[in-house]
């Protein structure tokens, strides 16, 4: 798995390429939104890792995707919390006390 880290303000990054075509479904639209927003924080090279993270969080959902009441944003929120936890843990483990 790729290492995830926050990009410091001094680092220059390439802007993640936006997906040219319009997503055909709500889940795809939400996944693309999650990847684009998180890639702007950690870099465009992490899109594969972000996709895996989002799909794992979807698999953990107790509600059945596809039902009319399923909230796709909740998958992104859950994946964002998991990502933040990993980043914090990574930062703490690399710090010297």
C-alpha positions as CSV (number, residue, x, y, z in Angstrom):
1,X,0.0,0.0,0.0
2,X,1.2,3.5,-0.8
3,X,2.3,5.8,2.0
4,X,-0.2,8.5,2.7
5,X,1.0,11.9,3.9
6,X,-0.1,15.5,4.0
7,X,1.5,17.8,1.5
8,X,3.2,20.8,3.2
9,X,2.5,24.2,1.9
10,X,6.1,24.5,0.8
11,X,5.8,21.5,-1.6
12,X,4.6,22.0,-5.1
13,X,2.1,19.4,-6.3
14,X,0.6,18.6,-9.7
15,X,-3.1,19.2,-9.8
16,X,-4.9,15.9,-10.0
17,X,-6.5,15.5,-13.4
18,X,-10.3,15.8,-13.3
19,X,-12.3,13.1,-14.8
20,X,-13.5,14.3,-18.2
21,X,-16.7,12.4,-18.5
22,X,-19.7,12.8,-16.3
23,X,-20.3,9.9,-13.9
24,X,-23.3,7.8,-14.8
25,X,-24.4,7.0,-11.3
26,X,-24.6,8.5,-7.8
27,X,-22.0,6.1,-6.3
28,X,-19.5,6.9,-9.1
29,X,-20.1,10.6,-8.7
30,X,-19.5,10.4,-4.9
31,X,-16.4,8.2,-5.3
32,X,-14.9,10.7,-7.9
33,X,-15.7,13.6,-5.5
34,X,-14.0,11.9,-2.7
35,X,-10.9,11.1,-4.7
36,X,-10.6,14.6,-6.2
37,X,-11.0,16.3,-2.8
38,X,-8.6,14.0,-0.9
39,X,-6.0,14.0,-3.8
40,X,-5.8,17.8,-3.4
41,X,-4.6,17.2,0.2
42,X,-2.3,14.3,-0.2
43,X,-1.4,14.3,-3.9
44,X,-2.7,12.9,-7.2
45,X,-0.6,9.7,-6.9
46,X,-2.9,8.4,-4.2
47,X,-6.0,7.9,-6.3
48,X,-5.7,4.1,-6.3
49,X,-5.2,4.0,-2.5
50,X,-8.2,6.3,-2.0
51,X,-10.4,4.2,-4.3
52,X,-9.5,1.1,-2.3
53,X,-10.2,2.9,1.0
54,X,-13.6,4.1,-0.2
55,X,-14.6,0.7,-1.5
56,X,-13.5,-1.0,1.8
57,X,-15.6,1.5,3.7
58,X,-18.6,0.8,1.4
59,X,-18.2,-2.9,2.2
60,X,-18.4,-2.1,5.9
61,X,-21.7,-0.3,5.6
62,X,-24.6,-1.9,7.4
63,X,-27.2,-0.4,5.0
64,X,-27.8,-2.0,1.6
65,X,-26.4,0.2,-1.2
66,X,-28.9,0.7,-3.9
67,X,-31.8,1.2,-1.6
68,X,-33.5,4.6,-2.1
69,X,-32.5,5.8,1.4
70,X,-28.8,4.9,1.1
71,X,-26.6,8.0,1.7
72,X,-23.5,7.7,-0.5
73,X,-21.9,10.7,1.2
74,X,-21.7,8.6,4.4
75,X,-19.2,6.3,2.7
76,X,-17.0,9.3,1.9
77,X,-17.3,10.6,5.4
78,X,-16.3,7.2,6.9
79,X,-13.4,6.9,4.4
80,X,-12.3,10.4,5.3
81,X,-12.2,9.6,9.0
82,X,-10.2,6.5,8.3
83,X,-7.8,8.4,6.2
84,X,-7.4,11.1,8.9
85,X,-6.7,8.5,11.5
86,X,-4.0,6.9,9.3
87,X,-2.4,10.2,8.6
88,X,-2.4,11.2,12.3
89,X,-1.0,7.8,13.3
90,X,1.7,8.1,10.6
91,X,2.6,11.6,11.8
92,X,2.8,10.4,15.5
93,X,4.9,7.4,14.7
94,X,7.4,9.4,12.8
95,X,7.7,12.0,15.5
96,X,10.5,11.9,18.0
97,X,9.6,12.6,21.6
